[in-house]
Amino acid sequence: MSFLTPLAALVALVALLPLAATAFGRSRAGRARRALGLLPPAARSGLLRPAAAAGAIVLLGLAAAQPVLTRESSRHVRKDVEALFVLDTSRSMAASSGPTSPTRLDRAVAAAERLRAAIPQVPSGVATLTDRVLPNLLPVADPSSFDGVVSRAVAIESPPPRNSSVRATTYAALADVSSGNYFDRSAKRRLVVLLTDGESDPVDAGEVARALPSRFGYRLVTVRFWGSNEAVYGGDGKPESGYRPDPSGAAVLDGLASATGGRAFEARRRPPCVASRAAGQPSRSAARAATRSHWPPISPWRRSCSCSLPSGRLGSPAFAP
């Protein structure tokens, strides 16, 4: 056990006041009884309320110190490979088969969490794509941090694209990954997982391949989320007339994967081992131990302490609330 704010426990020293007051009062009362020749009271008489007051203040000091329980776990984290999950957040990723059906981005987020769970030893990060690639999370070893960012920080056109054209997505922006310091220098294999619907402006696949060369460890894997019956629905539940599904996305992603030496997949086939196969097998020298601490919520401690405070009068008016 440890304390987040140990100095706050000094408030517990106030518990000495009711005890000191009781001791002083009993001492004076004892002298008066002896002078008058009276018998002393029962040993436990008058101690309950001061003890209750002192105990309540001690519990208050304990709550103020914010005790926490730490649990440390050891696991292996690969240092030879890192992964970056790039999620397309352009407007077309808001398309779905119905007004209340999961959007393409919803399905991409769920797939990212599944794929990341398949490589628990590989540090993984998150980035978004429109007409530029922007980082949300650099590769980290903690899967819970990844899941938290993907589920809460990834949204349609957040941030919006720089251009206001009808189609904002361009896969040419993937070239920025190599110059953006997304990967640690120690990572010999750099896995880029693109989750998109394939609807992009024309792209020079050769240019992307030159920016993400396999000789530097880059490996591109694309997963396409698309349906011919999908539409972008507005707040009124009606489809937007300006959007039409583009079936050419599969060929675009196939060409991009072929140029970069990667692989292209369709999400409807649910490829379960995409990330783990691309990450490859670690060597003995490619793993290191990592330790994590888990901090449970503090509120139960506060509630338990506050519920222990006695109500009503604690004895003399000096201790009345």
C-alpha positions as a Markdown table, in Angstrom:
| # | Residue | x | y | z |
|---|---|---|---|---|
| 1 | Met | 0.0 | 0.0 | 0.0 |
| 2 | Ser | 1.1 | 3.6 | -0.7 |
| 3 | Phe | -0.4 | 7.0 | -0.4 |
| 4 | Leu | -0.9 | 9.6 | -3.1 |
| 5 | Thr | -0.9 | 12.6 | -0.7 |
| 6 | Pro | 0.8 | 11.4 | 2.5 |
| 7 | Leu | 1.2 | 14.9 | 4.0 |
| 8 | Ala | -2.6 | 15.2 | 4.1 |
| 9 | Ala | -2.5 | 12.5 | 6.8 |
| 10 | Leu | -1.3 | 15.2 | 9.2 |
| 11 | Val | -4.9 | 16.0 | 9.7 |
| 12 | Ala | -5.1 | 12.9 | 11.8 |
| 13 | Leu | -3.0 | 14.7 | 14.5 |
| 14 | Val | -6.2 | 16.6 | 15.3 |
| 15 | Ala | -7.4 | 13.3 | 16.8 |
| 16 | Leu | -5.1 | 14.0 | 19.8 |
| 17 | Leu | -7.2 | 17.0 | 20.8 |
| 18 | Pro | -10.3 | 15.1 | 22.1 |
| 19 | Leu | -8.1 | 12.6 | 23.8 |
| 20 | Ala | -6.0 | 15.3 | 25.4 |
| 21 | Ala | -9.1 | 17.2 | 26.5 |
| 22 | Thr | -10.5 | 14.0 | 28.0 |
| 23 | Ala | -7.3 | 13.2 | 29.9 |
| 24 | Phe | -7.1 | 16.7 | 31.2 |
| 25 | Gly | -10.7 | 16.7 | 32.3 |
| 26 | Arg | -10.4 | 13.3 | 34.0 |
| 27 | Ser | -7.3 | 14.5 | 35.8 |
| 28 | Arg | -9.1 | 17.6 | 37.2 |
| 29 | Ala | -12.1 | 15.5 | 38.1 |
| 30 | Gly | -9.9 | 13.0 | 39.9 |
| 31 | Arg | -8.3 | 15.7 | 42.0 |
| 32 | Ala | -11.7 | 17.0 | 42.9 |
| 33 | Arg | -13.0 | 13.6 | 43.9 |
| 34 | Arg | -10.1 | 12.9 | 46.1 |
| 35 | Ala | -10.5 | 16.2 | 47.8 |
| 36 | Leu | -14.2 | 15.4 | 48.4 |
| 37 | Gly | -13.6 | 11.8 | 49.3 |
| 38 | Leu | -15.7 | 10.4 | 46.5 |
| 39 | Leu | -15.3 | 7.1 | 44.8 |
| 40 | Pro | -13.8 | 7.0 | 41.3 |
| 41 | Pro | -16.2 | 6.2 | 38.4 |
| 42 | Ala | -16.1 | 3.0 | 36.3 |
| 43 | Ala | -12.9 | 2.6 | 34.3 |
| 44 | Arg | -14.8 | 2.8 | 30.9 |
| 45 | Ser | -17.1 | 5.7 | 31.8 |
| 46 | Gly | -16.8 | 8.7 | 29.6 |
| 47 | Leu | -14.3 | 7.2 | 27.2 |
| 48 | Leu | -16.6 | 6.0 | 24.4 |
| 49 | Arg | -17.5 | 9.4 | 22.8 |
| 50 | Pro | -13.9 | 10.9 | 22.8 |
| 51 | Ala | -12.6 | 7.6 | 21.4 |
| 52 | Ala | -15.3 | 7.8 | 18.7 |
| 53 | Ala | -14.3 | 11.4 | 17.8 |
| 54 | Ala | -10.6 | 10.5 | 17.7 |
| 55 | Gly | -11.3 | 7.4 | 15.5 |
| 56 | Ala | -13.5 | 9.5 | 13.1 |
| 57 | Ile | -10.7 | 12.0 | 12.7 |
| 58 | Val | -8.1 | 9.3 | 12.1 |
| 59 | Leu | -10.3 | 7.8 | 9.3 |
| 60 | Leu | -10.6 | 11.3 | 7.8 |
| 61 | Gly | -6.9 | 11.7 | 7.8 |
| 62 | Leu | -6.5 | 8.3 | 6.1 |
| 63 | Ala | -9.0 | 9.3 | 3.4 |
| 64 | Ala | -7.2 | 12.6 | 2.9 |
| 65 | Ala | -3.9 | 10.7 | 2.4 |
| 66 | Gln | -5.6 | 8.7 | -0.5 |
| 67 | Pro | -4.3 | 5.2 | 0.1 |
| 68 | Val | -3.9 | 3.0 | -3.0 |
| 69 | Leu | -3.1 | -0.6 | -3.6 |
| 70 | Thr | -0.4 | -1.2 | -6.2 |
| 71 | Arg | -0.1 | -4.4 | -8.2 |
| 72 | Glu | 2.9 | -5.0 | -10.3 |
| 73 | Ser | 2.9 | -7.5 | -13.2 |
| 74 | Ser | 5.8 | -8.4 | -15.4 |
| 75 | Arg | 5.5 | -9.2 | -19.1 |
| 76 | His | 7.6 | -9.2 | -22.3 |
| 77 | Val | 7.5 | -6.3 | -24.7 |
| 78 | Arg | 9.1 | -6.6 | -28.1 |
| 79 | Lys | 11.6 | -3.9 | -29.1 |
| 80 | Asp | 12.3 | -5.2 | -32.6 |
| 81 | Val | 8.9 | -4.2 | -34.0 |
| 82 | Glu | 6.3 | -1.5 | -33.5 |
| 83 | Ala | 2.9 | -1.0 | -35.1 |
| 84 | Leu | 1.0 | 2.1 | -36.1 |
| 85 | Phe | -2.7 | 1.8 | -36.7 |
| 86 | Val | -3.9 | 4.5 | -39.2 |
| 87 | Leu | -7.6 | 5.1 | -39.2 |
| 88 | Asp | -9.3 | 6.9 | -42.1 |
| 89 | Thr | -11.6 | 9.6 | -40.5 |
| 90 | Ser | -12.8 | 11.2 | -43.7 |
| 91 | Arg | -16.5 | 11.9 | -44.2 |
| 92 | Ser | -17.1 | 8.7 | -46.3 |
| 93 | Met | -16.2 | 6.6 | -43.2 |
| 94 | Ala | -19.5 | 7.8 | -41.6 |
| 95 | Ala | -21.3 | 5.6 | -44.2 |
| 96 | Ser | -23.4 | 2.7 | -42.9 |
| 97 | Ser | -26.1 | 0.3 | -44.1 |
| 98 | Gly | -28.8 | 2.1 | -42.1 |
| 99 | Pro | -29.3 | 5.2 | -39.9 |
| 100 | Thr | -28.7 | 3.2 | -36.7 |
| 101 | Ser | -26.2 | 0.7 | -38.1 |
| 102 | Pro | -22.5 | 0.8 | -37.2 |
| 103 | Thr | -20.5 | 3.2 | -39.5 |
| 104 | Arg | -17.4 | 2.2 | -41.3 |
| 105 | Leu | -15.4 | 4.0 | -38.7 |
| 106 | Asp | -17.2 | 2.2 | -35.9 |
| 107 | Arg | -16.2 | -1.1 | -37.5 |
| 108 | Ala | -12.7 | 0.1 | -38.1 |
| 109 | Val | -12.3 | 1.0 | -34.5 |
| 110 | Ala | -13.5 | -2.4 | -33.3 |
| 111 | Ala | -11.2 | -4.1 | -35.8 |
| 112 | Ala | -8.2 | -2.0 | -34.6 |
| 113 | Glu | -8.9 | -3.1 | -31.0 |
| 114 | Arg | -9.1 | -6.8 | -32.1 |
| 115 | Leu | -5.9 | -6.6 | -34.2 |
| 116 | Arg | -4.0 | -4.8 | -31.5 |
| 117 | Ala | -5.1 | -7.5 | -29.0 |
| 118 | Ala | -3.6 | -10.1 | -31.3 |
| 119 | Ile | -0.1 | -8.6 | -30.8 |
| 120 | Pro | 0.0 | -7.8 | -27.1 |
| 121 | Gln | 3.8 | -7.8 | -27.0 |
| 122 | Val | 4.1 | -5.2 | -29.8 |
| 123 | Pro | 4.1 | -1.5 | -28.9 |
| 124 | Ser | 1.3 | 0.1 | -30.9 |
| 125 | Gly | 0.2 | 3.6 | -31.7 |
| 126 | Val | -2.7 | 5.4 | -33.3 |
| 127 | Ala | -2.9 | 8.0 | -36.1 |
| 128 | Thr | -5.8 | 9.4 | -38.2 |
| 129 | Leu | -5.9 | 10.0 | -41.9 |
| 130 | Thr | -7.7 | 12.5 | -44.2 |
| 131 | Asp | -5.5 | 14.5 | -46.5 |
| 132 | Arg | -2.8 | 14.3 | -43.8 |
| 133 | Val | -1.6 | 11.8 | -41.1 |
| 134 | Leu | -1.8 | 13.1 | -37.6 |
| 135 | Pro | -0.7 | 11.1 | -34.5 |
| 136 | Asn | -3.0 | 10.4 | -31.6 |
| 137 | Leu | -0.7 | 8.0 | -29.7 |
| 138 | Leu | 2.9 | 7.0 | -30.4 |
| 139 | Pro | 3.6 | 3.3 | -30.1 |
| 140 | Val | 3.2 | 2.2 | -26.4 |
| 141 | Ala | 3.3 | -1.2 | -24.8 |
| 142 | Asp | 0.0 | -0.8 | -22.8 |
| 143 | Pro | -3.0 | -2.2 | -24.7 |
| 144 | Ser | -5.4 | -0.3 | -22.4 |
| 145 | Ser | -3.9 | 3.1 | -23.4 |
| 146 | Phe | -4.4 | 2.1 | -27.1 |
| 147 | Asp | -8.0 | 1.0 | -26.6 |
| 148 | Gly | -8.8 | 4.2 | -24.7 |
| 149 | Val | -7.4 | 6.5 | -27.4 |
| 150 | Val | -9.0 | 4.5 | -30.3 |
| 151 | Ser | -12.5 | 4.5 | -28.6 |
| 152 | Arg | -12.5 | 8.1 | -27.3 |
| 153 | Ala | -10.2 | 10.2 | -29.5 |
| 154 | Val | -11.0 | 8.9 | -33.0 |
| 155 | Ala | -13.9 | 10.6 | -34.7 |
| 156 | Ile | -15.1 | 11.6 | -38.2 |
| 157 | Glu | -13.1 | 14.6 | -39.5 |
| 158 | Ser | -11.6 | 15.2 | -36.1 |
| 159 | Pro | -9.4 | 17.1 | -36.9 |
| 160 | Pro | -10.9 | 18.2 | -40.2 |
| 161 | Pro | -8.9 | 18.0 | -43.5 |
| 162 | Arg | -7.0 | 21.0 | -44.7 |
| 163 | Asn | -8.8 | 20.9 | -48.0 |
| 164 | Ser | -12.6 | 21.3 | -48.4 |
| 165 | Ser | -12.9 | 19.2 | -51.6 |
| 166 | Val | -15.7 | 16.6 | -51.9 |
| 167 | Arg | -13.2 | 13.7 | -51.4 |
| 168 | Ala | -10.6 | 14.6 | -48.7 |
| 169 | Thr | -8.8 | 11.3 | -48.4 |
| 170 | Thr | -5.4 | 10.9 | -50.0 |
| 171 | Tyr | -3.2 | 7.9 | -49.4 |
| 172 | Ala | -0.2 | 10.0 | -50.6 |
| 173 | Ala | -0.2 | 11.4 | -47.0 |
| 174 | Leu | 1.1 | 8.0 | -45.8 |
| 175 | Ala | 4.5 | 9.2 | -47.0 |
| 176 | Asp | 4.6 | 11.5 | -44.0 |
| 177 | Val | 4.8 | 8.4 | -41.7 |
| 178 | Ser | 8.5 | 7.9 | -42.4 |
| 179 | Ser | 9.4 | 11.6 | -41.7 |
| 180 | Gly | 7.1 | 12.0 | -38.7 |
| 181 | Asn | 9.2 | 10.0 | -36.1 |
| 182 | Tyr | 6.3 | 7.7 | -35.4 |
| 183 | Phe | 8.6 | 4.7 | -34.7 |
| 184 | Asp | 11.5 | 4.3 | -32.3 |
| 185 | Arg | 14.9 | 3.9 | -33.9 |
| 186 | Ser | 15.3 | 0.5 | -32.3 |
| 187 | Ala | 12.3 | -0.9 | -34.2 |
| 188 | Lys | 13.7 | -3.0 | -37.1 |
| 189 | Arg | 10.2 | -3.8 | -38.3 |
| 190 | Arg | 7.7 | -1.0 | -38.7 |
| 191 | Leu | 4.1 | -2.2 | -39.3 |
| 192 | Val | 1.6 | 0.3 | -40.7 |
| 193 | Val | -2.0 | -0.9 | -40.5 |
| 194 | Leu | -4.4 | 1.2 | -42.6 |
| 195 | Leu | -8.1 | 0.9 | -41.8 |
| 196 | Thr | -10.1 | 2.7 | -44.5 |
| 197 | Asp | -12.9 | 2.4 | -47.1 |
| 198 | Gly | -10.5 | 2.7 | -50.1 |
| 199 | Glu | -12.1 | 5.9 | -51.3 |
| 200 | Ser | -9.2 | 8.2 | -52.0 |
| 201 | Asp | -8.0 | 10.8 | -54.4 |
| 202 | Pro | -5.6 | 9.4 | -57.1 |
| 203 | Val | -2.4 | 8.3 | -55.5 |
| 204 | Asp | 1.1 | 7.5 | -56.8 |
| 205 | Ala | 1.7 | 4.1 | -55.2 |
| 206 | Gly | 5.3 | 4.2 | -56.2 |
| 207 | Glu | 5.8 | 7.4 | -54.3 |
| 208 | Val | 4.3 | 5.9 | -51.1 |
| 209 | Ala | 6.5 | 2.8 | -51.6 |
| 210 | Arg | 9.6 | 5.0 | -51.9 |
| 211 | Ala | 8.7 | 6.7 | -48.6 |
| 212 | Leu | 8.0 | 3.5 | -46.8 |
| 213 | Pro | 10.8 | 1.2 | -48.1 |
| 214 | Ser | 10.8 | -2.4 | -47.0 |
| 215 | Arg | 14.6 | -2.2 | -46.5 |
| 216 | Phe | 13.9 | 0.1 | -43.6 |
| 217 | Gly | 11.5 | -2.4 | -42.1 |
| 218 | Tyr | 8.2 | -0.8 | -43.2 |
| 219 | Arg | 5.3 | -3.2 | -43.9 |
| 220 | Leu | 1.9 | -1.9 | -45.0 |
| 221 | Val | -1.3 | -3.8 | -44.3 |
| 222 | Thr | -4.6 | -2.4 | -45.5 |
| 223 | Val | -8.1 | -3.4 | -44.3 |
| 224 | Arg | -11.1 | -2.2 | -46.3 |
| 225 | Phe | -14.5 | -1.4 | -44.7 |
| 226 | Trp | -17.0 | -0.9 | -47.5 |
| 227 | Gly | -20.4 | -1.9 | -48.8 |
| 228 | Ser | -22.2 | -1.0 | -52.0 |
| 229 | Asn | -25.5 | -0.5 | -50.0 |
| 230 | Glu | -24.1 | 2.1 | -47.6 |
| 231 | Ala | -24.8 | 5.7 | -47.3 |
| 232 | Val | -23.9 | 8.7 | -45.1 |
| 233 | Tyr | -26.9 | 9.5 | -43.0 |
| 234 | Gly | -27.6 | 13.0 | -41.6 |
| 235 | Gly | -29.1 | 13.8 | -38.2 |
| 236 | Asp | -32.6 | 13.5 | -39.6 |
| 237 | Gly | -31.9 | 9.9 | -40.6 |
| 238 | Lys | -32.0 | 10.6 | -44.3 |
| 239 | Pro | -29.0 | 9.7 | -46.6 |
| 240 | Glu | -26.9 | 12.6 | -47.9 |
| 241 | Ser | -27.5 | 13.0 | -51.7 |
| 242 | Gly | -23.9 | 14.1 | -52.3 |
| 243 | Tyr | -22.3 | 10.7 | -51.4 |
| 244 | Arg | -22.1 | 7.6 | -53.6 |
| 245 | Pro | -20.1 | 4.5 | -52.7 |
| 246 | Asp | -17.0 | 4.1 | -54.9 |
| 247 | Pro | -16.3 | 0.4 | -55.8 |
| 248 | Ser | -12.8 | 1.2 | -57.1 |
| 249 | Gly | -11.3 | 1.3 | -53.6 |
| 250 | Ala | -10.4 | -2.4 | -53.6 |
| 251 | Ala | -8.2 | -2.0 | -56.7 |
| 252 | Val | -6.6 | 1.2 | -55.2 |
| 253 | Leu | -5.6 | -0.6 | -52.0 |
| 254 | Asp | -4.4 | -3.7 | -53.9 |
| 255 | Gly | -2.1 | -1.5 | -56.0 |
| 256 | Leu | -0.9 | 0.3 | -52.9 |
| 257 | Ala | -0.1 | -2.9 | -51.1 |
| 258 | Ser | 1.5 | -4.4 | -54.1 |
| 259 | Ala | 3.8 | -1.4 | -54.6 |
| 260 | Thr | 4.9 | -1.4 | -51.0 |
| 261 | Gly | 5.3 | -5.2 | -50.6 |
| 262 | Gly | 2.3 | -5.3 | -48.2 |
| 263 | Arg | -1.0 | -7.0 | -48.1 |
| 264 | Ala | -4.6 | -5.9 | -48.7 |
| 265 | Phe | -7.6 | -7.4 | -47.0 |
| 266 | Glu | -11.4 | -7.0 | -46.9 |
| 267 | Ala | -12.9 | -6.5 | -43.5 |
| 268 | Arg | -15.9 | -8.7 | -44.2 |
| 269 | Arg | -13.6 | -11.7 | -44.3 |
| 270 | Arg | -12.4 | -10.8 | -40.8 |
| 271 | Pro | -8.6 | -11.6 | -41.2 |
| 272 | Pro | -7.8 | -12.6 | -37.6 |
| 273 | Cys | -4.0 | -12.9 | -37.9 |
| 274 | Val | -3.2 | -9.9 | -40.1 |
| 275 | Ala | -1.2 | -8.0 | -37.5 |
| 276 | Ser | 0.5 | -11.0 | -35.8 |
| 277 | Arg | 1.7 | -12.4 | -39.1 |
| 278 | Ala | 3.0 | -9.0 | -40.3 |
| 279 | Ala | 4.8 | -8.5 | -37.0 |
| 280 | Gly | 6.6 | -11.8 | -37.4 |
| 281 | Gln | 8.2 | -13.9 | -34.7 |
| 282 | Pro | 10.5 | -12.3 | -32.1 |
| 283 | Ser | 14.1 | -13.3 | -31.6 |
| 284 | Arg | 15.4 | -14.1 | -28.1 |
| 285 | Ser | 17.2 | -10.8 | -28.1 |
| 286 | Ala | 14.1 | -8.9 | -29.2 |
| 287 | Ala | 12.2 | -9.0 | -26.0 |
| 288 | Arg | 12.5 | -7.0 | -22.8 |
| 289 | Ala | 10.6 | -7.1 | -19.5 |
| 290 | Ala | 8.1 | -4.4 | -18.6 |
| 291 | Thr | 6.5 | -3.6 | -15.3 |
| 292 | Arg | 3.1 | -1.9 | -14.8 |
| 293 | Ser | 1.4 | -0.6 | -11.7 |
| 294 | His | -2.4 | -0.6 | -11.4 |
| 295 | Trp | -4.1 | 2.0 | -9.4 |
| 296 | Pro | -7.6 | 1.3 | -8.3 |
| 297 | Pro | -10.1 | 4.1 | -7.8 |
| 298 | Ile | -9.7 | 6.1 | -4.6 |
| 299 | Ser | -13.4 | 6.9 | -4.1 |
| 300 | Pro | -14.3 | 3.6 | -2.3 |
| 301 | Trp | -11.8 | 4.6 | 0.5 |
| 302 | Arg | -13.3 | 8.0 | 0.8 |
| 303 | Arg | -16.8 | 6.5 | 0.9 |
| 304 | Ser | -15.9 | 4.0 | 3.6 |
| 305 | Cys | -14.2 | 6.6 | 5.7 |
| 306 | Ser | -17.0 | 9.1 | 5.3 |
| 307 | Cys | -19.6 | 6.5 | 6.2 |
| 308 | Ser | -17.7 | 5.8 | 9.4 |
| 309 | Leu | -18.1 | 9.3 | 10.7 |
| 310 | Pro | -20.5 | 9.4 | 13.7 |
| 311 | Ser | -23.5 | 11.7 | 13.5 |
| 312 | Gly | -25.0 | 13.8 | 16.2 |
| 313 | Arg | -23.3 | 15.2 | 19.3 |
| 314 | Leu | -20.0 | 13.5 | 20.3 |
| 315 | Gly | -20.2 | 14.6 | 23.9 |
| 316 | Ser | -19.3 | 18.0 | 25.2 |
| 317 | Pro | -20.2 | 21.1 | 23.1 |
| 318 | Ala | -16.5 | 21.5 | 22.1 |
| 319 | Phe | -16.9 | 18.5 | 19.8 |
| 320 | Ala | -20.4 | 19.2 | 18.5 |
| 321 | Pro | -20.7 | 19.5 | 14.7 |
